[in-house]
Amino acid sequence: METQANKSTARPSLVVVGNGMAGMRTVEELLKLAPDLYDITVFGAEPHGNYNRIMLSPVLAGDKSIDDIMLNPRAWYDDNGITLHAGDPVVHIDRRQRTVHAKSGLTVQYDRLLLATGSTPFIIPVPGHQLPGVIAFRDIQDVDAMLQAARTHRHAVVIGGGLLGLEAANGLMRQGMDVTVVHVTDALMNQQLDKPAAALLKKALEDKGLRFLLNAHTEEIVGPDRVTAVRFKDGSSIPADLVVMTAGVRPNIALAKAAGLHCERAIIVDDTLQTYDPRVYAVGECVQHRKATFGLVAPIWDQARVCGAHLAGAGHRRYVQQATATKLKVTGVDLYSAGDFIGGDDTEDLIVRDPRRGVYKRLVLRGTRLVGAVLYGDVKDGPWYFDLIQSGRDISSFRRELPFGQAMCQQAA
């Protein structure tokens, strides 16, 4: 067993488990405040520096290279005196001895531990899900596998009609494959869009060449030694040389649970991002704060600021969950949603449809306040609507002009 000695006995040791966006953003925040406070050691499962996982879709589509999406290349770690063990994941944490044990056999002692283990793709456990040609869309290796398949095969099936699935489908289509998106509900992106906006999106993507099967329940992935087809509960099937699973993610908590940290759906943290063990912090998709888990960048950046400050000894900050808006560009189509955009018996809708321009707006009102918005095609007023939702401002004086945007409302008010 190899043991890494601390680089300086005078400085406490910070070990970071996870070399992704959340962990490294926290380290960056720490370095701004206290660059020389810790000896920092980082373990990552992938053999790379830290890259922008959100930008994997443009890499798949051929618009960017891996070098283009690197956030912290290896030189950054060297420049900041950080020891990086890339491609050597931590497999065990001993909280009593305050050590982490990596796959290679390396053991490192910590004074503070930061868990940033992210999430793992949910692979639907149907027969055939382990066949070659069935993959997730999570990391550089997955993108490489998709690009290789596109060179040698024709039929791709993407299971999951959320944002990630649509981006995977677009990228594979750009690489020359025939792509069918399979979705279990009757509307694409049902977490971000109402049904009329989802229908507009489906039509726009069909016009680009994608195919969709909605209300489709996958029953089996078929193939003798590699996937050849996907079969559904109604008995129908479609050919498939590649199946990409984008049916959601699960917080990656196996390491934390095995170490005896308190977990529910994810690792429980308080307002300082500390776990129940005050020496151990956690950030990102692996954490649960006041019953909520997180997948968007904005709240995770907020977590990184708070956690970095506490690690630096500037412990006056607290993490407060904020309402978030979703601004997306799906294969050239602009979308924006915020707040309670579904509404209910006590709400009313203001709707604008302009099919020729490809514009749809739905604003949800409760009394004299805006509580939700869905914008399709024209999203420039999205942040203004979001401010109205957050502030709870009375919109009575410009209610009639509200669907036509900020400029018109300012004239009316």
C-alpha atoms as one frame of an Amber mdcrd trajectory, in Angstrom:
protein
   0.000   0.000   0.000   1.428   3.329  -1.069   0.852   6.371   1.132   1.127
   9.938  -0.092   2.918  12.078   2.473   1.534  15.533   3.017   3.556  18.062
   1.032   3.885  20.342   4.055   3.451  19.264   7.642   2.598  22.861   8.537
  -0.527  22.944   6.358  -3.701  20.895   6.790  -4.650  18.486   4.029  -7.770
  18.920   1.873  -8.709  15.890  -0.208 -11.292  16.308  -2.984 -13.094  13.190
  -4.214 -14.345  14.037  -7.695 -12.624  16.102 -10.369 -15.761  17.506 -12.010
 -17.291  20.954 -12.295 -18.731  21.203  -8.759 -15.584  20.100  -6.929 -13.182
  22.222  -8.942 -15.395  25.297  -8.784 -15.330  24.925  -4.985 -11.530  24.668
  -5.057 -11.363  27.804  -7.234 -13.528  29.688  -4.724 -11.271  28.480  -1.895
  -8.104  29.555  -3.747  -9.495  33.091  -4.240  -9.885  33.483  -0.471  -7.051
  31.382   0.974  -4.640  30.180  -1.723  -2.046  28.792   0.699  -4.225  27.369
   3.446  -4.246  23.690   2.421  -2.242  21.022   0.734  -4.841  19.969  -1.847
  -5.116  16.516  -3.390  -7.757  15.726  -6.024  -8.920  12.278  -7.145 -10.894
  11.835 -10.370 -12.303   8.743 -12.050 -11.627  10.052 -15.571  -8.099  10.352
 -17.002  -8.444  14.076 -17.774  -8.381  17.475 -16.176 -11.725  19.120 -15.349
 -13.942  19.778 -18.364 -17.333  21.379 -19.019 -19.689  18.404 -19.067 -22.504
  20.640 -20.360 -20.528  21.116 -23.575 -20.293  17.421 -24.476 -23.235  17.882
 -26.865 -21.343  20.298 -29.168 -18.413  17.828 -29.138 -20.767  15.052 -30.250
 -22.256  17.298 -32.927 -18.750  18.110 -34.238 -18.862  21.804 -33.306 -16.185
  21.635 -30.595 -13.168  19.502 -29.648 -12.313  18.053 -26.243  -9.593  20.728
 -25.860 -12.235  23.430 -26.391 -14.263  22.308 -23.353 -11.421  21.899 -20.833
 -11.933  24.171 -17.814  -8.862  23.192 -15.776  -6.133  21.514 -17.833  -3.409
  19.606 -15.990  -1.142  22.680 -15.990  -3.700  24.522 -13.808  -3.309  21.928
 -11.046   0.478  22.230 -11.223   0.321  26.044 -11.199  -1.793  25.973  -8.034
   0.272  23.324  -6.252  -2.575  20.764  -6.428  -1.790  17.059  -6.643  -4.098
  15.465  -9.230  -4.681  11.718  -9.410  -6.672  11.470 -12.645  -8.047   8.084
 -13.629  -7.622   6.823 -10.048 -10.982   6.947  -8.246 -11.342   6.710  -4.483
 -12.854   3.355  -3.498 -12.965   3.651   0.303 -13.087   6.364   2.974 -11.994
   5.618   6.541 -13.421   8.445   8.646 -11.924   7.131  11.887  -8.385   7.212
  10.472  -9.278  10.191   8.210  -7.881   8.506   5.110  -9.058   7.900   1.552
  -8.009   4.817  -0.385  -7.773   4.928  -4.175  -8.178   2.130  -6.700  -4.418
   2.128  -7.337  -3.719   1.350  -3.670  -2.707   4.922  -2.831  -3.772   6.132
   0.635  -3.982   9.829   1.544  -4.764  11.354   4.933  -7.113  14.335   5.186
  -7.956  17.067   7.646 -10.857  18.197   5.478 -12.627  16.069   2.870 -14.767
  17.389   0.014 -17.082  14.922  -1.726 -18.062  15.936  -5.258 -19.008  12.534
  -6.657 -21.785  13.836  -8.914 -24.394  11.482 -10.275 -24.601   8.310 -12.316
 -26.841   7.744 -15.357 -29.949   5.665 -14.778 -29.810   2.656 -17.072 -33.308
   1.175 -17.458 -32.918  -2.411 -16.176 -34.718  -4.128 -19.061 -33.451  -7.384
 -20.592 -30.500  -6.627 -22.871 -29.437  -3.388 -21.156 -25.878  -4.730 -20.784
 -25.417  -5.539 -24.477 -22.570  -3.868 -26.381 -23.926  -0.784 -28.109 -26.029
   0.316 -25.112 -24.454   3.360 -23.458 -25.222   6.465 -21.386 -24.384  10.072
 -22.305 -22.343  11.289 -19.379 -18.637  11.648 -20.151 -15.947  11.902 -22.824
 -15.753   8.122 -23.129 -19.481   7.982 -23.975 -19.035  10.625 -26.674 -16.112
   8.659 -28.151 -18.280   5.517 -28.207 -21.107   7.383 -29.990 -18.755   8.866
 -32.582 -17.280   5.410 -33.234 -20.767   3.912 -33.642 -21.757   6.686 -36.052
 -18.819   5.782 -38.288 -19.803   2.129 -38.597 -23.560   1.889 -37.901 -26.788
   3.491 -39.075 -29.708   3.206 -36.611 -29.615   5.016 -33.266 -32.321   4.975
 -30.594 -32.234   7.532 -27.779 -34.324   6.551 -24.740 -35.425   9.700 -22.917
 -36.922  12.854 -24.416 -35.478  15.402 -21.991 -32.829  17.985 -22.853 -29.930
  15.524 -22.753 -31.747  13.029 -24.964 -32.619  15.643 -27.567 -29.034  16.907
 -27.639 -27.721  13.352 -28.048 -30.228  12.747 -30.831 -29.259  15.947 -32.635
 -25.547  15.145 -32.359 -25.986  11.615 -33.712 -28.132  12.921 -36.556 -25.406
  15.467 -37.346 -22.999  12.522 -37.514 -25.180  10.875 -40.179 -27.252   8.381
 -38.185 -31.001   7.727 -38.461 -32.235   8.658 -34.997 -35.450   7.831 -33.125
 -36.155   9.367 -29.717 -38.250   7.179 -27.400 -40.054   8.923 -24.540 -42.276
   7.428 -21.876 -44.745  10.358 -21.597 -46.817  12.143 -24.245 -44.676  15.327
 -24.350 -40.977  16.075 -24.830 -39.091  17.891 -22.060 -42.101  17.592 -19.755
 -40.015  18.900 -16.807 -39.388  22.241 -18.558 -42.239  22.784 -21.041 -46.012
  22.713 -21.142 -47.678  20.555 -23.788 -48.237  23.206 -26.486 -44.566  24.266
 -26.350 -43.480  20.607 -26.342 -45.609  19.978 -29.449 -43.999  22.947 -31.239
 -40.555  21.623 -30.334 -41.424  18.134 -31.606 -42.607  19.542 -34.945 -39.470
  21.676 -35.335 -37.188  18.694 -34.611 -39.168  16.410 -36.934 -38.650  18.992
 -39.679 -34.900  18.629 -39.062 -35.103  14.846 -39.530 -35.539  13.359 -36.043
 -38.224  10.747 -35.348 -40.174  10.360 -32.103 -42.078   7.615 -30.328 -44.062
   9.056 -27.412 -45.904   7.069 -24.727 -43.461   4.295 -25.565 -42.431   1.835
 -22.846 -39.207  -0.048 -23.554 -39.555  -3.731 -22.714 -36.394  -5.300 -24.146
 -33.172  -4.442 -25.921 -32.677  -7.169 -28.481 -29.482  -8.694 -29.858 -27.380
 -11.840 -29.793 -23.974 -10.228 -29.140 -24.696  -6.556 -29.889 -27.902  -4.536
 -29.857 -29.969  -4.959 -33.036 -33.416  -3.664 -32.019 -35.550  -2.146 -29.246
 -38.861  -3.849 -28.416 -41.771  -2.096 -26.684 -44.569  -3.229 -24.384 -47.132
  -3.099 -27.201 -45.104  -5.711 -29.100 -43.699  -3.347 -31.731 -39.957  -2.927
 -32.312 -37.536  -0.702 -34.202 -34.000  -1.441 -35.472 -31.110  -0.167 -33.351
 -27.332  -0.458 -33.741 -26.808   2.029 -30.882 -29.004   2.721 -27.852 -28.290
   5.841 -25.782 -29.923   5.937 -22.347 -30.809   9.461 -21.207 -33.589   8.533
 -18.781 -32.302  10.547 -15.835 -29.524  10.342 -13.253 -29.150   9.244  -9.649
 -26.926  10.968  -7.035 -23.689   8.978  -6.653 -23.711   8.237  -2.919 -22.237
   4.714  -2.712 -18.889   5.920  -1.302 -20.554   8.214   1.250 -22.984   5.518
   2.406 -20.192   2.992   2.821 -18.323   5.572   4.932 -21.326   5.884   7.262
 -22.339   9.397   6.251 -26.029  10.246   6.562 -27.734   9.830   3.178 -31.306
   9.790   1.932 -31.713  10.290  -1.829 -28.321  12.007  -1.668 -25.699  13.064
   0.911 -27.383  15.224   3.570 -25.699  18.619   4.006 -26.512  21.692   6.095
 -26.456  25.361   5.044 -22.626  25.341   5.106 -22.462  22.251   2.850 -21.111
  20.206   5.754 -22.264  16.642   6.254 -23.032  15.258   9.716 -19.246  14.782
  10.032 -17.933  18.376  10.342 -14.657  17.450   8.640 -16.525  16.289   5.518
 -18.196  18.625   3.021 -20.143  17.773  -0.126 -21.279  19.796  -3.168 -23.082
  19.304  -6.454 -25.370  16.608  -7.777 -24.471  14.218  -4.954 -25.982  16.400
  -2.195 -29.391  16.840  -0.613 -30.124  20.174   1.064 -33.451  20.693   2.829
 -35.031  17.793   0.881 -33.900  19.099  -2.539 -31.313  17.675  -4.959 -29.650
  19.641  -7.741 -28.839  19.261 -11.427 -28.560  22.814 -12.760 -25.346  24.835
 -12.788 -26.636  27.979 -10.994 -27.417  26.375  -7.608 -24.237  24.296  -7.744
 -22.133  27.445  -8.307 -23.865  28.969  -5.267 -22.957  25.862  -3.254 -19.343
  26.159  -4.397 -19.133  29.787  -3.195 -20.508  28.914   0.243 -18.436  25.759
   0.648 -15.247  27.443  -0.577 -15.748  30.254   1.945 -16.236  27.810   4.830
 -13.183  25.790   3.869 -11.248  29.074   3.772 -12.351  29.898   7.314 -14.618
  32.739   6.161 -17.686  30.984   7.519 -20.273  33.758   7.420 -22.062  32.500
   4.308 -25.061  30.188   4.194 -26.441  28.348   1.199 -29.989  29.457   0.390
 -31.933  27.743  -2.368 -33.107  30.173  -5.035 -35.849  29.768  -7.596 -34.268
  28.959 -10.943 -35.255  29.606 -14.522 -34.411  27.260 -17.369 -33.020  28.890
 -20.500 -32.211  26.374 -23.191 -31.264  26.239 -26.826 -32.297  22.858 -28.192
 -30.857  22.278 -31.669 -31.366  25.909 -32.628 -34.712  26.453 -30.876 -34.776
  28.956 -27.979 -36.776  27.931 -24.899 -37.320  29.509 -21.489 -39.388  28.389
 -18.521 -39.703  29.550 -14.931 -41.919  29.208 -11.905 -45.234  27.349 -11.814
 -45.772  27.124 -15.560 -48.420  24.394 -15.333 -50.802  26.293 -13.047 -54.045
  25.001 -11.538 -57.651  25.799 -10.665 -56.690  29.120  -9.064 -54.633  30.431
 -11.991 -55.331  31.868 -15.433 -53.239  31.899 -18.584 -52.244  34.654 -20.993
 -51.237  33.018 -24.258 -49.708  34.352 -27.466 -49.294  32.107 -30.525 -47.611
  33.224 -33.730 -47.112  30.065 -35.835 -45.555  31.921 -38.761 -42.754  33.312
 -36.586 -42.569  30.122 -34.522 -43.360  31.986 -31.287 -45.407  30.788 -28.308
 -45.746  32.426 -24.902 -47.757  31.255 -21.923 -47.853  33.377 -18.784 -49.528
  31.963 -15.678 -51.196  34.467 -13.332 -52.468  33.960  -9.818 -54.566  37.015
  -8.979 -52.476  40.092  -9.769 -49.122  38.304  -9.814 -47.153  36.391 -12.420
 -46.264  32.929 -11.093 -44.998  31.061 -14.181 -43.865  31.457 -17.774 -43.094
  29.317 -20.815 -41.487  30.981 -23.828 -40.781  29.288 -27.164 -38.918  30.920
 -30.038 -38.728  34.430 -28.519 -37.085  34.356 -25.077 -35.583  37.843 -24.769
 -38.063  38.860 -22.044 -37.466  35.681 -20.019 -35.245  37.273 -17.331 -37.736
  40.135 -16.881 -40.618  37.693 -16.423 -38.461  35.748 -13.974 -37.840  38.929
 -11.939 -41.614  39.524 -11.833 -42.168  35.964 -10.612 -39.520  36.268  -7.898
 -40.523  39.733  -6.687 -44.265  39.041  -6.630 -44.877  42.482  -8.104 -48.481
  43.540  -8.833 -48.887  43.477 -12.646 -52.454  44.939 -12.730 -51.426  48.204
 -14.407 -49.864  46.450 -17.414 -51.701  43.106 -17.414 -53.023  43.515 -20.968
 -49.540  44.291 -22.340 -47.753  41.606 -20.300 -47.494  38.977 -23.090 -45.854
  41.515 -25.391 -42.820  42.057 -23.205 -41.013  44.553 -21.023 -40.839  47.464
 -23.463 -44.598  47.479 -24.087 -45.365  47.148 -20.353 -43.087  50.025 -19.421
 -44.979  52.262 -21.842 -48.297  51.164 -20.316 -47.152  51.587 -16.717
